[in-house]
Amino acid sequence: EELNRRKSRSELVLISLVVFGIEICYAAETAFVSPILQKIGLPLQLMTMVWCLSPILGFFTCPILGGLSDGCKSRLGRRRPFIIIYSIGIIVGLILTGYGQVIGNLIKTTKSNEINTWVILVTILGVVLLDFDCDGKKILFKSKVLVYF
């Protein structure tokens, strides 16, 4: 019954707002990640590898997570718990990407002015988390939106 009922205008507006939020995160990622990676001193050869990490990770894990969401018996529904987890991951990814240099410097182990490995690792973790969660959430959310129409 829930799948076949017509959704109200407010429900459709909420769906549009969520998709809008995902697209804003994608735009921020596209616009700011490369300059951030260059600023922290990551070589261009490694930057392309960073951009490849998330799609490779998603290739192997998204089908598994999709299967888990299909079998989810949560009172929130099958997709919502995963969408919430991905949303939290997007926020954490944005924070780690934007503040990777600050966080990395807080856990810095060397006193010299050389490139800090922790800054690079934290920032790359943020980029991968952000990209993976945006892609995964979009996949799950599209499967949920298709049910509405």
C-alpha positions in Angstrom: 0.0 0.0 0.0 2.8 2.4 0.9 4.6 1.9 -2.4 1.5 2.5 -4.5 0.2 5.6 -2.8 0.6 8.9 -4.4 3.1 11.1 -2.6 2.1 14.6 -1.4 3.7 17.7 -2.6 5.6 18.2 0.6 7.1 14.7 0.4 8.3 15.5 -3.2 9.7 18.8 -2.0 11.7 17.0 0.7 13.0 14.5 -1.8 14.1 17.4 -4.0 15.9 19.1 -1.1 17.8 15.9 -0.3 19.0 15.5 -3.9 19.8 19.2 -3.9 22.0 18.7 -0.8 23.8 15.8 -2.4 24.5 17.9 -5.5 25.8 20.8 -3.4 28.3 18.4 -1.8 29.4 17.1 -5.2 29.9 20.7 -6.4 31.9 21.5 -3.3 34.0 18.4 -3.8 34.6 19.1 -7.5 35.5 22.7 -7.0 37.6 22.5 -3.8 39.3 19.1 -3.6 42.0 19.5 -6.3 43.2 22.9 -4.9 43.2 21.5 -1.4 45.2 18.5 -2.4 47.7 20.8 -4.2 47.9 23.1 -1.2 48.9 20.3 1.1 51.7 19.3 -1.2 50.3 16.2 -2.9 52.1 15.5 -6.2 49.8 15.5 -9.3 50.6 11.9 -10.0 49.1 10.9 -6.7 46.1 13.2 -7.0 44.7 11.2 -9.9 45.1 8.1 -7.7 43.1 9.8 -4.9 40.3 10.5 -7.4 40.3 6.8 -8.4 40.1 5.4 -4.8 36.5 6.1 -4.2 35.1 4.6 -7.4 37.2 1.4 -6.9 36.0 1.2 -3.3 32.4 1.7 -4.4 32.6 -0.9 -7.2 33.3 -3.6 -4.5 31.2 -2.3 -1.6 28.1 -0.7 -3.0 26.6 -4.0 -4.2 27.2 -5.4 -0.7 25.6 -2.4 1.0 22.7 -2.5 -1.5 22.1 -6.1 -0.6 22.2 -5.3 3.1 19.7 -2.5 2.6 17.4 -4.8 0.7 17.3 -7.1 3.7 17.1 -4.3 6.3 14.2 -4.8 8.8 14.5 -1.4 10.5 11.5 0.4 11.7 12.7 3.4 9.6 12.4 1.3 6.4 15.0 -0.4 4.2 16.8 2.6 2.8 16.5 5.3 5.4 19.1 3.9 7.9 21.7 3.7 5.1 20.8 7.1 3.8 21.3 8.5 7.3 24.7 6.7 7.6 25.8 8.0 4.2 24.7 11.5 5.2 26.8 11.4 8.4 29.7 10.1 6.2 29.3 13.1 3.8 29.4 15.5 6.7 32.5 13.8 8.2 34.1 13.7 4.7 33.5 17.4 4.2 35.0 18.2 7.6 38.1 16.0 7.0 38.6 17.4 3.5 38.2 21.0 4.5 40.1 20.8 7.8 42.5 18.1 7.0 45.5 20.4 7.3 44.4 21.5 10.8 43.6 18.0 12.0 46.8 16.6 10.5 48.9 19.3 12.1 47.2 18.5 15.5 48.5 14.9 15.3 51.8 15.8 13.7 54.7 13.8 14.9 57.6 15.8 13.4 58.6 19.4 14.2 60.2 20.1 10.8 58.7 22.1 7.9 58.6 19.1 5.6 55.3 17.7 4.2 53.3 16.3 7.0 52.1 12.8 6.2 49.2 13.1 8.6 47.8 16.1 6.8 47.9 14.2 3.5 46.3 11.0 5.0 43.5 12.9 6.8 42.7 14.9 3.7 42.7 11.9 1.5 40.5 10.0 3.9 38.1 12.9 3.8 38.0 13.0 0.0 37.5 9.3 -0.3 34.8 9.3 2.4 33.0 12.2 0.8 33.0 10.8 -2.7 32.1 7.3 -1.6 29.2 8.4 0.5 27.9 10.8 -2.1 27.9 8.1 -4.7 26.5 5.4 -2.4 23.7 7.7 -1.1 22.8 8.7 -4.6 22.5 5.1 -5.6 20.3 4.2 -2.6 18.3 7.4 -2.8 17.6 6.9 -6.5 16.3 3.4 -5.8 14.0 4.9 -3.1 12.9 7.7 -5.4 11.9 5.3 -8.2 9.5 3.7 -5.8 7.7 7.1 -5.4 6.9 7.4 -9.0 
